[in-house]
Structures are given as structure tokens and as C-alpha cells.
Amino acid sequence: VLGAVSVHGLALGYASARVSRSKNVVLVAVKECGMALRYADPELQSDKEIVGIAIKDCGLALEFASEELRKNRKVALAAVSNLGAALKYVFGPLRRAREVVWAAVMNDGLALEYCNEKWRNDRDLVHAAVSNNGLALRYASETLQRDQEIVCCAVGDFYKALEYAHPTLLKDEKFIVVSRKLMRGRHFSPMKP
């Protein structure tokens, strides 16, 4: 079993309950693939060392950590710093904590999807999110989807963000001129030039 999980960590899912309780086997599995935490015994999903290794490989492994560890600030920060979308699995009030939200959005602007309305309406945070990934404009508050500077920043990152601008902004001739200038000469593909 150790050989199998060292090559393919998710093979832990085929192991017996006894094997999934073995700290050594689970450590090897999560080092190879953090998401193998899913198949670890619940006691090991509460083990800080194992969870730390799992989220270092893949922040989304936080989903399978114990509630206690999902409430831990250091664990949450490590997960969202690895992958912003892990914010979805941060527990309760910590999910609204400034430090955690900012770390998630700085890693991936699309983590704005998992922020509450207060953060989706925070101009600085949304500006950072759309600078990181223009498509994060989709999750901004309606007020900020009307904000010309925010929308221009998003469109400057990726032209398709224009789809998420508020319709009233799209009727503003001055804005149309500015957005066309931003898009002129840009590569129209999902990959940044």
C-alpha cells in the first residue's frame, strides 16, 4: 500500500480502514497528493502536521480537514495562500477575517466569489481582485460593477470582464471610448499575453 500511495496518493481511497488510520501511510499519500486527505481517518484529518502537508500541496484539501483545523487562522492562511478558492472551506467567522480574505484574493481574484457582501463591496479588495483576475468583476457588488475605474482595471486584465460591467456603464459613451482603448492591441484569448 505504501508503494501505491507514494506514486498515486489518491490510492488511499482503496485502502482498508486500518490503513487509512496509519499516520505513516497517510503522510506519504498527502505528500504525493494533498487531496488524499479525503480518505484519511477522521483522527488524522485533525492532525496538524498531516493537514499542513496536504494544504501545502493543494489548498482545497482544507475541505477534508477537521472543523477544528478549519477554524485555525494559520491553517486557513496557508490554504488560501496556496489556492484562493480554499476560502470556500474556511470555517465561520475566520472566512470574513481581513487577513484571510486578502490572502485568498491576492492568490486568486476569483476567490471573491466566496467573500460575503461586505467584502464584495470593499473597493480596495475588489480592485485587488480584478487586478489579479479581471473576471472577478462577476462577484463584485452591483455598486462596484458600476465603478468605471474598477471595471477599467478588470477589462485591462482581461477583456471579457466587460460582460460583468453594469449595463448602465455600457451605455456611457466616455466609458466605451476608454474601454476600447484598453482593449486595443490586446490578445483576445483567456491567456494573458
C-alpha positions in Angstrom: 0.0 0.0 0.0 2.8 2.4 0.9 4.3 1.9 -2.6 0.9 2.6 -4.3 0.2 5.8 -2.3 3.7 7.1 -2.9 3.0 7.0 -6.6 -0.7 8.0 -6.5 -1.8 9.5 -3.2 -5.5 9.0 -4.1 -5.0 5.3 -4.0 -5.5 5.8 -0.3 -9.2 5.7 -1.2 -8.9 2.0 -1.9 -7.1 1.1 1.3 -8.7 -0.5 4.3 -9.9 1.5 7.3 -6.9 0.1 9.2 -4.5 1.5 6.6 -6.3 4.9 6.5 -5.5 5.2 10.2 -1.8 4.7 9.7 -0.1 8.1 10.1 2.9 7.0 8.0 0.8 5.8 5.1 -1.4 9.0 5.1 1.7 11.2 5.3 3.1 9.6 2.2 -0.3 9.9 0.4 -0.9 13.6 1.2 2.7 14.4 0.3 2.0 12.9 -3.2 -1.5 14.4 -3.5 -3.0 16.7 -0.8 -6.5 15.7 -1.8 -5.8 12.2 -0.4 -6.7 13.8 2.9 -10.2 13.0 1.9 -9.6 9.3 2.6 -7.7 9.6 5.8 -9.2 8.5 9.1 -11.1 11.5 10.8 -8.5 11.4 13.6 -5.7 12.1 11.1 -7.8 14.8 9.4 -7.4 16.5 12.8 -3.6 16.1 12.7 -2.0 19.5 12.2 1.1 18.0 10.5 -0.8 15.9 8.0 -3.3 18.7 7.2 -0.4 21.2 6.8 1.3 18.9 4.3 -2.0 18.3 2.4 -2.8 22.0 2.1 0.7 22.9 1.1 0.2 20.6 -1.9 -3.4 21.7 -2.6 -5.2 24.4 -0.6 -8.6 22.7 -1.5 -7.6 19.8 0.8 -8.8 22.1 3.6 -12.3 20.8 2.8 -11.3 17.5 4.4 -9.6 18.9 7.5 -11.4 18.7 10.8 -13.7 21.6 11.8 -11.2 22.5 14.5 -8.4 23.0 12.0 -10.7 24.8 9.5 -11.1 27.3 12.4 -7.4 27.7 12.8 -6.1 31.0 11.4 -2.6 29.7 10.4 -4.1 26.7 8.7 -6.7 28.8 6.9 -4.0 31.3 5.8 -1.8 28.5 4.5 -4.7 27.0 2.5 -5.9 30.3 0.9 -2.3 31.4 0.2 -1.8 28.1 -1.7 -5.1 28.4 -3.6 -7.5 31.3 -3.1 -10.6 29.2 -3.7 -9.9 27.3 -0.5 -11.7 30.3 1.2 -14.8 28.3 0.4 -13.8 25.8 3.1 -12.5 28.2 5.8 -14.9 27.9 8.8 -17.2 30.6 10.1 -16.0 34.0 11.2 -12.5 33.3 10.0 -13.9 33.3 6.5 -14.7 37.0 7.0 -11.3 37.9 8.6 -9.5 40.6 6.7 -6.1 38.8 6.7 -7.6 35.6 5.3 -9.8 37.3 2.7 -7.0 39.4 1.4 -4.6 36.4 1.2 -7.2 34.5 -0.8 -7.9 37.3 -3.2 -4.2 38.1 -3.7 -3.7 34.4 -4.6 -6.7 34.3 -7.0 -9.0 37.2 -7.6 -11.8 34.7 -8.3 -11.8 33.9 -4.6 -14.1 37.0 -4.3 -16.9 34.5 -5.1 -16.5 33.1 -1.5 -16.5 36.5 0.2 -19.5 37.9 1.9 -21.3 41.1 0.7 -19.2 43.4 2.9 -16.0 42.3 1.1 -17.6 42.2 -2.3 -18.4 45.9 -1.7 -15.0 46.8 -0.4 -13.4 48.9 -3.1 -9.8 48.2 -2.3 -10.3 44.4 -2.1 -12.3 44.3 -5.3 -9.7 46.4 -7.0 -7.1 43.9 -5.9 -9.3 41.0 -7.1 -9.9 42.4 -10.6 -6.2 43.3 -10.9 -5.4 39.7 -10.2 -8.2 38.3 -12.4 -10.4 40.6 -14.4 -13.2 38.1 -14.3 -13.6 38.6 -10.6 -15.7 41.6 -11.5 -18.5 39.0 -11.8 -18.5 38.7 -8.0 -18.2 42.4 -7.1 -21.2 44.2 -5.7 -23.5 46.0 -8.2 -22.2 49.3 -7.0 -18.6 48.3 -7.9 -19.7 46.9 -11.2 -20.8 50.4 -12.0 -17.5 51.9 -10.9 -15.6 53.0 -14.0 -12.2 52.6 -12.5 -12.8 49.1 -11.2 -14.3 48.0 -14.5 -11.4 49.5 -16.5 -9.0 47.7 -14.3 -10.8 44.4 -14.8 -11.1 44.9 -18.6 -7.4 45.9 -18.7 -6.6 42.5 -17.2 -9.0 40.5 -19.4 -11.4 42.0 -22.0 -14.2 39.5 -21.3 -14.6 41.1 -17.9 -16.7 43.7 -19.7 -19.5 41.2 -19.7 -19.8 41.8 -15.9 -19.9 45.6 -16.0 -23.2 47.1 -15.0 -25.5 47.7 -18.1 -25.7 51.4 -17.3 -22.0 51.7 -17.6 -22.1 50.1 -21.0 -24.4 53.0 -22.2 -21.8 55.6 -21.2 -20.1 56.9 -24.3 -17.0 58.1 -22.4 -16.6 54.7 -20.8 -17.0 52.9 -24.2 -14.1 55.0 -25.6 -11.9 54.3 -22.6 -12.6 50.5 -22.7 -11.9 50.3 -26.4 -8.5 51.9 -25.8 -7.8 49.4 -23.1 -8.7 46.5 -25.4 -6.9 47.8 -28.5 -3.9 45.7 -29.2 -4.7 43.1 -26.6 -4.7 39.4 -27.3 -8.3 38.2 -27.2 -7.7 34.9 -25.5 -8.2 33.6 -21.9 -4.4 33.6 -21.5 -2.6 36.8 -20.6 0.0 37.9 -23.1 
